[in-house]
């Protein structure tokens, strides 16, 4: 493959990435609105988390919430990946002596990376919850008269319920912060005269 073909392929990929990044901001705003609406829904206004008489049963109330929260985080992580790649491609070369722009974009990338890392950690809490609840249920089955296991299951459910609400509030905050910093620095980030000039930075 010659250099011209490589440039054309890169240009096409870069254009697709940029278009995806531009769409991502509007998608993020929609997600923030959906999260706000979800937080105000009935699922977060009920306290019927567990029937203490049947603690071994799966918590139906939490099972209604968890998939939606997981989907919000998965979507966010995927969108952040597109934005990160786009921002990295937009960073000018050091030979252009545009130090301020480089610093600003690296700071934005660091902040987004921190949000993404926290989101991945939150996703891990769902696995931890399932594992801990399964262990507690196993112990309860062995010793059904031991009340501590029943209370442990109830506490696990309540703690996750509270955490789910906090996770969504924080995720909404992440989304709004990303939209804010990208919108405020839009002119600085997009300071490229053309796709061709951008591609020529790499070849």
TORDREN-464868 format. One line per 10 residues: number of its first residue (from 1); their letters; for each residue x, y, z negated of N, C-alpha, C, O, CB. Coordinates in steps of 0.02 Angstrom, whole numbers, padded with zeros to 5 digits, always signed. Glycine has a CB too. Layout:
NUM = A = X:Y:Z:X:Y:Z:X:Y:Z:X:Y:Z:X:Y:Z; ... .
END
This chain:
1 = XXXXXXXXXX = +00042:-00060:+00000:+00000:+00000:+00000:+00044:+00062:+00000:+00087:+00070:-00043:-00048:+00000:-00061; +00033:+00108:+00049:+00076:+00168:+00053:+00052:+00221:+00004:+00000:+00214:-00028:+00076:+00195:+00125; +00090:+00275:+00000:+00077:+00327:-00049:+00011:+00363:-00037:-00023:+00383:-00084:+00134:+00377:-00050; -00007:+00371:+00027:-00070:+00406:+00044:-00130:+00365:+00022:-00179:+00392:-00004:-00074:+00420:+00119; -00127:+00300:+00033:-00182:+00257:+00011:-00188:+00258:-00065:-00244:+00261:-00092:-00171:+00185:+00035; -00131:+00257:-00099:-00132:+00259:-00172:-00163:+00324:-00197:-00202:+00324:-00244:-00061:+00252:-00199; -00144:+00380:-00164:-00173:+00445:-00183:-00248:+00446:-00173:-00285:+00472:-00215:-00140:+00501:-00143; -00271:+00418:-00118:-00343:+00417:-00104:-00381:+00376:-00156:-00434:+00396:-00178:-00356:+00389:-00033; -00352:+00319:-00174:-00384:+00277:-00225:-00386:+00313:-00292:-00437:+00312:-00327:-00348:+00209:-00231; -00330:+00344:-00308:-00326:+00381:-00372:-00377:+00438:-00373:-00410:+00451:-00423:-00255:+00407:-00384 .
11 = XXXXXXXXXX = -00382:+00474:-00316:-00429:+00529:-00311:-00501:+00506:-00323:-00539:+00538:-00358:-00423:+00563:-00242; -00517:+00448:-00292:-00585:+00421:-00301:-00597:+00401:-00373:-00650:+00416:-00401:-00595:+00360:-00255; -00548:+00368:-00404:-00556:+00348:-00474:-00561:+00409:-00519:-00604:+00412:-00564:-00496:+00304:-00495; -00518:+00458:-00507:-00519:+00519:-00547:-00586:+00555:-00541:-00613:+00579:-00591:-00462:+00565:-00526; -00613:+00559:-00480:-00677:+00592:-00468:-00733:+00556:-00506:-00776:+00588:-00537:-00693:+00594:-00393; -00733:+00490:-00504:-00783:+00451:-00540:-00779:+00462:-00615:-00830:+00469:-00649:-00776:+00377:-00524; -00717:+00464:-00640:-00707:+00474:-00712:-00732:+00543:-00733:-00765:+00550:-00784:-00632:+00467:-00730; -00716:+00593:-00693:-00737:+00661:-00708:-00813:+00667:-00707:-00842:+00699:-00750:-00706:+00711:-00659; -00845:+00637:-00657:-00918:+00638:-00653:-00950:+00604:-00713:-01000:+00627:-00741:-00942:+00606:-00588; -00920:+00547:-00733:-00945:+00511:-00790:-00938:+00553:-00854:-00982:+00553:-00897:-00908:+00444:-00798 .
21 = XXXXXXXXXX = -00882:+00587:-00860:-00870:+00630:-00919:-00921:+00687:-00921:-00946:+00704:-00975:-00799:+00658:-00917; -00936:+00716:-00863:-00984:+00771:-00861:-01054:+00746:-00881:-01091:+00782:-00915:-00987:+00801:-00790; -01071:+00686:-00860:-01136:+00657:-00879:-01138:+00641:-00954:-01190:+00643:-00986:-01151:+00594:-00838; -01079:+00624:-00981:-01076:+00601:-01050:-01100:+00653:-01100:-01132:+00636:-01150:-01005:+00582:-01068; -01086:+00717:-01087:-01107:+00769:-01133:-01183:+00772:-01139:-01210:+00778:-01194:-01080:+00837:-01111; -01218:+00769:-01082:-01292:+00771:-01084:-01319:+00708:-01117:-01369:+00710:-01153:-01321:+00779:-01014; -01286:+00651:-01105:-01307:+00588:-01137:-01298:+00593:-01213:-01341:+00571:-01251:-01266:+00528:-01108; -01242:+00623:-01235:-01229:+00630:-01306:-01282:+00674:-01339:-01305:+00659:-01394:-01159:+00659:-01317; -01301:+00727:-01306:-01353:+00772:-01334:-01419:+00733:-01342:-01453:+00740:-01392:-01363:+00834:-01288; -01435:+00693:-01291:-01496:+00652:-01296:-01492:+00603:-01354:-01541:+00593:-01390:-01507:+00613:-01230 .
31 = XXXXXXXXXX = -01433:+00572:-01363:-01424:+00525:-01418:-01431:+00560:-01486:-01461:+00532:-01532:-01355:+00492:-01413; -01405:+00621:-01491:-01410:+00658:-01554:-01484:+00671:-01571:-01504:+00665:-01628:-01372:+00725:-01550; -01523:+00688:-01520:-01595:+00699:-01530:-01630:+00635:-01550:-01673:+00635:-01594:-01627:+00728:-01466; -01612:+00579:-01517:-01642:+00514:-01533:-01627:+00495:-01606:-01670:+00469:-01641:-01617:+00460:-01485; -01564:+00506:-01626:-01544:+00490:-01695:-01583:+00532:-01745:-01607:+00506:-01796:-01469:+00500:-01704; -01590:+00596:-01730:-01627:+00641:-01775:-01700:+00617:-01782:-01727:+00616:-01837:-01626:+00713:-01748; -01730:+00597:-01726:-01798:+00572:-01727:-01803:+00506:-01766:-01850:+00496:-01804:-01824:+00561:-01655; -01754:+00462:-01755:-01752:+00398:-01790:-01746:+00407:-01865:-01778:+00371:-01904:-01694:+00355:-01763; -01705:+00455:-01886:-01696:+00468:-01958:-01760:+00493:-01990:-01770:+00484:-02051:-01640:+00519:-01968; -01803:+00524:-01951:-01866:+00551:-01978:-01923:+00500:-01973:-01979:+00514:-01996:-01885:+00614:-01941 .
41 = XXXXXXXXXX = -01909:+00443:-01944:-01962:+00392:-01934:-01977:+00355:-01999:-01943:+00364:-02050:-01941:+00342:-01880; -02029:+00313:-01996:-02052:+00277:-02056:-02000:+00228:-02083:-02001:+00213:-02142:-02115:+00240:-02040; -01956:+00204:-02040:-01909:+00153:-02063:-01862:+00179:-02117:-01835:+00140:-02156:-01868:+00126:-02005; -01853:+00245:-02119:-01810:+00274:-02171:-01849:+00308:-02226:-01821:+00343:-02268:-01762:+00323:-02140; -01914:+00298:-02226:-01955:+00328:-02279:-01985:+00275:-02325:-02021:+00291:-02372:-02010:+00370:-02249; -01971:+00211:-02309:-01997:+00156:-02349:-01944:+00131:-02398:-01885:+00133:-02384:-02022:+00099:-02304; -01968:+00108:-02455:-01922:+00080:-02505:-01931:+00004:-02513:-01903:-00026:-02559:-01931:+00114:-02572; -01970:-00025:-02468:-01984:-00097:-02473:-01927:-00135:-02441:-01934:-00162:-02386:-02052:-00115:-02439; -01870:-00137:-02475:-01810:-00167:-02445:-01807:-00242:-02453:-01782:-00278:-02410:-01748:-00136:-02474; -01833:-00267:-02509:-01827:-00339:-02521:-01881:-00362:-02569:-01899:-00328:-02617:-01757:-00356:-02549 .
51 = XXXXXXXXXX = -01907:-00420:-02555:-01953:-00452:-02601:-01913:-00494:-02649:-01886:-00546:-02631:-02006:-00496:-02563; -01908:-00471:-02711:-01865:-00504:-02759:-01887:-00576:-02773:-01847:-00616:-02798:-01864:-00464:-02824; -01950:-00592:-02756:-01973:-00660:-02766:-01945:-00707:-02712:-01941:-00767:-02723:-02049:-00663:-02765; -01925:-00679:-02656:-01898:-00720:-02601:-01833:-00689:-02575:-01830:-00670:-02516:-01949:-00727:-02543; -01783:-00684:-02616:-01721:-00650:-02595:-01682:-00688:-02542:-01639:-00660:-02509:-01677:-00639:-02654; -01698:-00753:-02534:-01660:-00791:-02484:-01684:-00777:-02413:-01650:-00794:-02365:-01667:-00866:-02499; -01744:-00746:-02407:-01769:-00730:-02341:-01731:-00672:-02311:-01705:-00629:-02347:-01844:-00714:-02344; -01727:-00671:-02245:-01694:-00615:-02211:-01734:-00552:-02223:-01796:-00554:-02226:-01688:-00629:-02135; -01700:-00496:-02231:-01733:-00433:-02245:-01761:-00403:-02180:-01724:-00376:-02140:-01684:-00383:-02279; -01827:-00410:-02172:-01857:-00388:-02109:-01851:-00313:-02098:-01843:-00290:-02041:-01930:-00408:-02108 .
61 = XXXXXXXXXX = -01855:-00275:-02152:-01850:-00203:-02146:-01782:-00182:-02118:-01777:-00141:-02073:-01863:-00169:-02214; -01729:-00211:-02146:-01662:-00196:-02121:-01651:-00223:-02051:-01617:-00192:-02010:-01609:-00225:-02169; -01681:-00280:-02037:-01673:-00310:-01970:-01705:-00266:-01916:-01686:-00272:-01857:-01705:-00379:-01968; -01752:-00223:-01934:-01780:-00176:-01886:-01733:-00117:-01873:-01734:-00088:-01819:-01848:-00150:-01912; -01693:-00100:-01923:-01650:-00042:-01918:-01582:-00058:-01887:-01557:-00020:-01845:-01640:-00011:-01986; -01552:-00114:-01908:-01483:-00129:-01890:-01470:-00129:-01815:-01422:-00098:-01793:-01464:-00197:-01919; -01511:-00163:-01773:-01497:-00164:-01701:-01494:-00094:-01670:-01452:-00080:-01628:-01549:-00205:-01665; -01539:-00050:-01692:-01540:+00018:-01665:-01476:+00056:-01684:-01447:+00090:-01642:-01602:+00057:-01690; -01455:+00049:-01747:-01395:+00083:-01769:-01334:+00056:-01732:-01290:+00094:-01711:-01386:+00075:-01846; -01330:-00010:-01724:-01275:-00040:-01687:-01273:-00014:-01616:-01219:+00000:-01590:-01281:-00115:-01688 .
71 = XXXXXXXXXX = -01330:-00008:-01584:-01333:+00016:-01515:-01310:+00088:-01509:-01275:+00107:-01462:-01403:+00009:-01487; -01328:+00129:-01558:-01306:+00199:-01558:-01230:+00203:-01562:-01198:+00243:-01527:-01338:+00238:-01617; -01200:+00162:-01605:-01128:+00163:-01613:-01093:+00134:-01551:-01041:+00160:-01530:-01107:+00124:-01675; -01120:+00080:-01523:-01090:+00052:-01462:-01091:+00102:-01405:-01041:+00111:-01371:-01128:-00012:-01441; -01147:+00136:-01396:-01152:+00186:-01344:-01102:+00242:-01355:-01069:+00266:-01309:-01223:+00215:-01340; -01097:+00264:-01418:-01051:+00319:-01435:-00979:+00299:-01419:-00942:+00338:-01389:-01058:+00338:-01509; -00959:+00239:-01440:-00890:+00217:-01428:-00876:+00212:-01353:-00822:+00231:-01331:-00879:+00148:-01461; -00924:+00188:-01314:-00915:+00182:-01242:-00908:+00251:-01210:-00865:+00262:-01167:-00974:+00144:-01209; -00950:+00298:-01230:-00947:+00366:-01203:-00881:+00399:-01222:-00851:+00433:-01181:-01007:+00408:-01229; -00860:+00389:-01283:-00797:+00419:-01306:-00738:+00392:-01266:-00691:+00429:-01253:-00787:+00404:-01381 .
81 = XXXXXXXXXX = -00742:+00329:-01245:-00689:+00301:-01203:-00685:+00339:-01137:-00630:+00355:-01114:-00702:+00226:-01190; -00742:+00353:-01106:-00742:+00391:-01044:-00714:+00462:-01054:-00673:+00485:-01014:-00814:+00396:-01015; -00735:+00494:-01108:-00712:+00562:-01122:-00636:+00564:-01136:-00601:+00609:-01114:-00750:+00592:-01180; -00613:+00513:-01173:-00542:+00510:-01190:-00499:+00503:-01127:-00449:+00538:-01119:-00528:+00452:-01237; -00520:+00458:-01083:-00482:+00448:-01021:-00482:+00512:-00979:-00430:+00532:-00952:-00512:+00390:-00980; -00539:+00544:-00974:-00544:+00606:-00935:-00498:+00660:-00965:-00461:+00693:-00928:-00616:+00632:-00934; -00500:+00669:-01031:-00459:+00720:-01063:-00384:+00705:-01054:-00345:+00751:-01042:-00475:+00724:-01138; -00366:+00641:-01058:-00296:+00623:-01049:-00272:+00639:-00979:-00215:+00661:-00969:-00285:+00549:-01065; -00316:+00628:-00929:-00297:+00643:-00860:-00294:+00718:-00847:-00259:+00740:-00802:-00347:+00611:-00812; -00330:+00757:-00887:-00331:+00829:-00877:-00273:+00864:-00911:-00262:+00924:-00899:-00396:+00857:-00902 .
91 = XXXXXXXXXX = -00237:+00830:-00954:-00180:+00862:-00987:-00127:+00879:-00935:-00105:+00834:-00899:-00151:+00816:-01044; -00106:+00941:-00932:-00055:+00960:-00882:+00013:+00932:-00900:+00026:+00912:-00957:-00051:+01036:-00876; +00056:+00930:-00851:+00124:+00907:-00864:+00162:+00961:-00902:+00147:+01020:-00896:+00161:+00888:-00798; +00212:+00940:-00940:+00251:+00988:-00979:+00290:+01035:-00933:+00309:+01090:-00954:+00299:+00951:-01026; +00302:+01015:-00872:+00339:+01057:-00825:+00300:+01120:-00805:+00329:+01168:-00780:+00357:+01017:-00763; +00233:+01118:-00817:+00192:+01176:-00800:+00196:+01231:-00853:+00169:+01285:-00844:+00120:+01154:-00791; +00231:+01216:-00908:+00241:+01265:-00962:+00175:+01292:-00989:+00170:+01351:-01007:+00283:+01323:-00937; +00126:+01249:-00993:+00061:+01269:-01020:+00053:+01238:-01089:+00008:+01197:-01100:+00002:+01247:-00972; +00096:+01257:-01134:+00100:+01225:-01200:+00036:+01231:-01240:+00015:+01184:-01273:+00157:+01253:-01239; +00004:+01290:-01237:-00057:+01301:-01276:-00111:+01252:-01255:-00145:+01222:-01297:-00081:+01373:-01268 .
101 = XXXXXXXXXX = -00120:+01245:-01190:-00171:+01199:-01165:-00157:+01127:-01185:-00202:+01090:-01203:-00176:+01205:-01089; -00094:+01108:-01182:-00074:+01041:-01202:-00090:+01029:-01275:-00116:+00976:-01294:+00001:+01029:-01188; -00073:+01077:-01317:-00086:+01071:-01389:-00160:+01064:-01404:-00180:+01021:-01443:-00056:+01131:-01427; -00201:+01107:-01373:-00273:+01106:-01384:-00303:+01039:-01364:-00343:+01010:-01401:-00307:+01163:-01345; -00284:+01014:-01305:-00313:+00951:-01281:-00290:+00892:-01323:-00328:+00846:-01335:-00294:+00940:-01208; -00228:+00894:-01347:-00205:+00840:-01392:-00242:+00842:-01458:-00256:+00789:-01487:-00130:+00846:-01403; -00257:+00902:-01483:-00295:+00907:-01545:-00366:+00880:-01537:-00393:+00847:-01581:-00297:+00981:-01569; -00395:+00895:-01479:-00462:+00869:-01465:-00460:+00792:-01461:-00504:+00759:-01488:-00489:+00898:-01398; -00410:+00766:-01427:-00403:+00693:-01421:-00394:+00661:-01489:-00423:+00608:-01503:-00344:+00675:-01376; -00354:+00692:-01533:-00343:+00665:-01600:-00408:+00664:-01640:-00422:+00616:-01676:-00290:+00706:-01638 .
111 = XXXXXXXXXX = -00447:+00716:-01634:-00511:+00719:-01671:-00560:+00667:-01645:-00593:+00634:-01685:-00542:+00789:-01666; -00564:+00660:-01580:-00609:+00610:-01550:-00586:+00539:-01569:-00627:+00496:-01583:-00611:+00617:-01473; -00521:+00527:-01570:-00494:+00462:-01588:-00512:+00445:-01661:-00527:+00387:-01676:-00417:+00460:-01579; -00511:+00495:-01704:-00529:+00484:-01774:-00603:+00465:-01780:-00620:+00420:-01818:-00515:+00547:-01816; -00646:+00499:-01742:-00717:+00483:-01742:-00729:+00412:-01716:-00769:+00374:-01743:-00756:+00533:-01700; -00693:+00394:-01663:-00701:+00327:-01634:-00678:+00274:-01684:-00712:+00223:-01692:-00660:+00321:-01569; -00622:+00286:-01718:-00597:+00238:-01768:-00647:+00228:-01824:-00658:+00172:-01847:-00531:+00261:-01796; -00676:+00283:-01848:-00726:+00278:-01901:-00788:+00239:-01878:-00817:+00201:-01915:-00746:+00347:-01925; -00807:+00250:-01815:-00866:+00216:-01787:-00854:+00140:-01783:-00898:+00101:-01799:-00883:+00244:-01718; -00794:+00121:-01762:-00777:+00050:-01759:-00778:+00019:-01829:-00800:-00037:-01839:-00707:+00040:-01727 .
121 = XXXXXXXXXX = -00753:+00057:-01878:-00754:+00033:-01948:-00825:+00024:-01972:-00840:-00024:-02008:-00716:+00082:-01993; -00869:+00070:-01954:-00940:+00064:-01973:-00970:+00001:-01943:-01009:-00034:-01976:-00979:+00126:-01951; -00952:-00014:-01881:-00979:-00075:-01849:-00958:-00136:-01889:-00996:-00185:-01892:-00954:-00080:-01776; -00899:-00135:-01918:-00875:-00191:-01958:-00915:-00202:-02021:-00917:-00257:-02048:-00804:-00181:-01976; -00948:-00149:-02045:-00988:-00156:-02106:-01047:-00203:-02096:-01070:-00235:-02144:-01013:-00088:-02129; -01072:-00208:-02036:-01128:-00253:-02023:-01106:-00326:-02031:-01143:-00367:-02058:-01157:-00242:-01952; -01047:-00341:-02007:-01019:-00408:-02015:-01008:-00424:-02088:-01024:-00478:-02112:-00954:-00416:-01975; -00979:-00376:-02125:-00966:-00385:-02196:-01031:-00397:-02234:-01034:-00440:-02278:-00929:-00325:-02225; -01082:-00359:-02217:-01147:-00367:-02250:-01175:-00437:-02239:-01198:-00469:-02287:-01197:-00315:-02225; -01174:-00461:-02178:-01201:-00528:-02163:-01162:-00582:-02200:-01191:-00628:-02228:-01198:-00541:-02087 .
131 = XXXXXXXXXX = -01096:-00575:-02201:-01055:-00625:-02236:-01068:-00625:-02311:-01076:-00679:-02341:-00980:-00612:-02222; -01070:-00567:-02342:-01081:-00563:-02414:-01151:-00587:-02433:-01159:-00620:-02484:-01072:-00491:-02438; -01200:-00572:-02391:-01268:-00594:-02406:-01274:-00670:-02399:-01309:-00703:-02437:-01318:-00560:-02359; -01240:-00698:-02349:-01241:-00770:-02339:-01209:-00806:-02399:-01235:-00858:-02422:-01204:-00789:-02275; -01154:-00779:-02425:-01121:-00809:-02483:-01166:-00805:-02544:-01172:-00854:-02581:-01054:-00773:-02498; -01198:-00747:-02554:-01244:-00739:-02611:-01303:-00786:-02606:-01326:-00814:-02656:-01268:-00667:-02617; -01329:-00794:-02545:-01386:-00840:-02535:-01366:-00913:-02549:-01405:-00951:-02577:-01412:-00834:-02463; -01305:-00930:-02530:-01280:-00997:-02542:-01276:-01011:-02617:-01295:-01065:-02640:-01212:-01007:-02509; -01251:-00962:-02655:-01246:-00969:-02727:-01315:-00972:-02759:-01325:-01009:-02807:-01206:-00912:-02756; -01361:-00932:-02732:-01429:-00932:-02759:-01463:-00999:-02747:-01501:-01023:-02789:-01470:-00876:-02728 .
141 = XXXXXXXXXX = -01449:-01030:-02690:-01478:-01096:-02675:-01452:-01148:-02724:-01488:-01193:-02745:-01462:-01116:-02603; -01388:-01142:-02742:-01358:-01189:-02789:-01385:-01179:-02860:-01398:-01227:-02896:-01282:-01182:-02789; -01393:-01113:-02879:-01416:-01098:-02946:-01474:-01049:-02942:-01465:-00989:-02954:-01358:-01069:-02989; -01534:-01074:-02926:-01591:-01029:-02915:-01614:-00990:-02977:-01647:-00939:-02971:-01649:-01070:-02890; -01596:-01015:-03035:-01617:-00980:-03096:-01567:-00926:-03119:-01579:-00892:-03169:-01628:-01030:-03152; -01513:-00920:-03083:-01461:-00871:-03101:-01479:-00804:-03069:-01468:-00794:-03010:-01390:-00895:-03078; -01507:-00759:-03109:-01535:-00697:-03084:-01483:-00651:-03051:-01500:-00611:-03007:-01568:-00660:-03139; -01420:-00657:-03071:-01369:-00612:-03044:-01365:-00616:-02968:-01354:-00565:-02935:-01302:-00627:-03074; -01374:-00676:-02940:-01370:-00684:-02868:-01428:-00648:-02832:-01419:-00619:-02779:-01369:-00758:-02849; -01487:-00652:-02863:-01545:-00618:-02835:-01534:-00543:-02835:-01549:-00508:-02786:-01609:-00635:-02873 .
151 = XXXXXXXXXX = -01508:-00518:-02890:-01495:-00446:-02895:-01439:-00425:-02847:-01440:-00370:-02820:-01478:-00427:-02967; -01390:-00469:-02838:-01335:-00453:-02792:-01362:-00444:-02721:-01343:-00398:-02686:-01282:-00509:-02793; -01407:-00489:-02700:-01436:-00485:-02633:-01476:-00420:-02626:-01471:-00386:-02575:-01482:-00546:-02619; -01515:-00404:-02677:-01554:-00342:-02676:-01508:-00282:-02672:-01522:-00234:-02635:-01598:-00337:-02738; -01453:-00283:-02708:-01405:-00227:-02707:-01370:-00221:-02639:-01359:-00166:-02614:-01353:-00237:-02762; -01354:-00278:-02610:-01323:-00278:-02543:-01370:-00245:-02492:-01349:-00205:-02451:-01304:-00349:-02521; -01433:-00264:-02496:-01483:-00236:-02449:-01491:-00161:-02460:-01493:-00122:-02412:-01550:-00271:-02458; -01496:-00141:-02523:-01507:-00070:-02538:-01445:-00029:-02517:-01452:+00025:-02489:-01521:-00060:-02612; -01386:-00055:-02531:-01325:-00019:-02513:-01319:-00010:-02438:-01300:+00043:-02414:-01263:-00055:-02540; -01335:-00063:-02401:-01331:-00057:-02328:-01383:-00007:-02303:-01370:+00033:-02258:-01342:-00125:-02294 .
161 = XXXXXXXXXX = -01442:-00010:-02332:-01495:+00037:-02312:-01471:+00109:-02320:-01480:+00150:-02275:-01559:+00025:-02354; -01441:+00125:-02378:-01416:+00192:-02390:-01359:+00208:-02341:-01354:+00263:-02315:-01392:+00198:-02463; -01315:+00159:-02330:-01259:+00170:-02285:-01282:+00182:-02213:-01252:+00222:-02177:-01211:+00111:-02287; -01334:+00146:-02192:-01359:+00155:-02124:-01382:+00226:-02112:-01368:+00256:-02059:-01418:+00107:-02110; -01415:+00254:-02161:-01438:+00323:-02155:-01379:+00371:-02151:-01378:+00417:-02110:-01484:+00342:-02214; -01330:+00360:-02194:-01270:+00403:-02194:-01230:+00395:-02129:-01203:+00444:-02103:-01226:+00387:-02255; -01226:+00333:-02104:-01191:+00320:-02041:-01222:+00361:-01984:-01187:+00392:-01945:-01193:+00245:-02024; -01288:+00360:-01981:-01322:+00396:-01926:-01314:+00471:-01933:-01305:+00507:-01883:-01397:+00378:-01926; -01316:+00496:-01995:-01305:+00568:-02005:-01235:+00587:-01983:-01225:+00639:-01951:-01316:+00586:-02080; -01186:+00545:-01999:-01117:+00560:-01980:-01108:+00553:-01904:-01073:+00592:-01874:-01069:+00514:-02016 .
171 = XXXXXXXXXX = -01140:+00502:-01874:-01135:+00493:-01802:-01165:+00554:-01766:-01136:+00577:-01716:-01171:+00429:-01780; -01221:+00578:-01790:-01250:+00639:-01760:-01202:+00697:-01766:-01195:+00737:-01719:-01318:+00656:-01793; -01168:+00701:-01823:-01119:+00754:-01833:-01061:+00747:-01783:-01038:+00797:-01755:-01092:+00753:-01904; -01037:+00685:-01773:-00984:+00673:-01725:-01004:+00698:-01655:-00965:+00732:-01622:-00967:+00598:-01722; -01064:+00680:-01635:-01088:+00697:-01568:-01090:+00773:-01559:-01067:+00799:-01508:-01157:+00667:-01555; -01118:+00807:-01608:-01124:+00880:-01603:-01056:+00914:-01603:-01045:+00963:-01569:-01167:+00907:-01659; -01010:+00887:-01643:-00942:+00915:-01645:-00906:+00906:-01579:-00872:+00951:-01556:-00902:+00883:-01702; -00913:+00847:-01549:-00881:+00835:-01484:-00910:+00882:-01431:-00873:+00912:-01392:-00891:+00761:-01462; -00976:+00887:-01429:-01008:+00933:-01381:-00985:+01004:-01392:-00974:+01042:-01344:-01084:+00928:-01386; -00977:+01023:-01454:-00957:+01091:-01471:-00886:+01106:-01448:-00873:+01157:-01415:-00963:+01103:-01546 .
181 = XXXXXXXXXX = -00839:+01062:-01465:-00769:+01076:-01447:-00757:+01071:-01372:-00716:+01108:-01345:-00722:+01028:-01484; -00793:+01026:-01339:-00783:+01020:-01266:-00815:+01079:-01230:-00788:+01104:-01180:-00813:+00954:-01240; -00872:+01102:-01254:-00905:+01159:-01223:-00864:+01223:-01233:-00856:+01263:-01187:-00976:+01168:-01251; -00839:+01233:-01294:-00800:+01293:-01308:-00735:+01295:-01269:-00710:+01349:-01251:-00786:+01297:-01383; -00707:+01237:-01256:-00642:+01234:-01221:-00648:+01211:-01149:-00599:+01188:-01119:-00595:+01188:-01259; -00708:+01216:-01121:-00720:+01190:-01054:-00675:+01223:-01002:-00645:+01189:-00961:-00793:+01201:-01035; -00670:+01290:-01005:-00628:+01325:-00955:-00555:+01306:-00962:-00519:+01300:-00913:-00636:+01401:-00963; -00533:+01297:-01024:-00463:+01279:-01036:-00448:+01209:-01009:-00395:+01198:-00979:-00447:+01283:-01111; -00494:+01163:-01021:-00483:+01093:-01000:-00486:+01087:-00924:-00447:+01049:-00894:-00536:+01048:-01032; -00531:+01124:-00893:-00542:+01117:-00821:-00500:+01165:-00779:-00517:+01181:-00722:-00614:+01129:-00805 .
191 = XXXXXXXXXX = -00445:+01189:-00807:-00404:+01238:-00771:-00361:+01203:-00718:-00300:+01204:-00720:-00359:+01276:-00821; -00395:+01173:-00670:-00362:+01143:-00611:-00395:+01171:-00549:-00457:+01173:-00546:-00365:+01064:-00612; -00357:+01192:-00501:-00386:+01225:-00442:-00421:+01175:-00396:-00468:+01194:-00361:-00332:+01260:-00404; -00399:+01113:-00395:-00430:+01064:-00351:-00411:+00994:-00372:-00363:+00984:-00409:-00410:+01076:-00278; -00448:+00944:-00347:-00431:+00875:-00360:-00363:+00859:-00330:-00323:+00822:-00360:-00485:+00828:-00330; -00349:+00887:-00272:-00287:+00872:-00239:-00227:+00895:-00280:-00177:+00860:-00286:-00284:+00903:-00169; -00234:+00955:-00309:-00179:+00980:-00352:-00170:+00934:-00412:-00114:+00920:-00433:-00193:+01052:-00375; -00226:+00910:-00438:-00222:+00866:-00496:-00187:+00800:-00478:-00145:+00776:-00515:-00292:+00853:-00524; -00207:+00772:-00421:-00177:+00709:-00399:-00103:+00717:-00386:-00064:+00672:-00400:-00213:+00684:-00337; -00084:+00774:-00359:-00014:+00786:-00345:+00030:+00790:-00407:+00091:+00783:-00402:-00006:+00849:-00306 .
201 = XXX = -00001:+00800:-00464:+00037:+00798:-00527:+00062:+00728:-00542:+00111:+00720:-00578:-00006:+00824:-00586; +00029:+00678:-00513:+00047:+00608:-00528:+00089:+00575:-00473:+00120:+00524:-00485:-00016:+00568:-00539; +00089:+00605:-00413:+00125:+00574:-00358:+00171:+00624:-00324:+00206:+00607:-00276:+00075:+00544:-00307 .
END
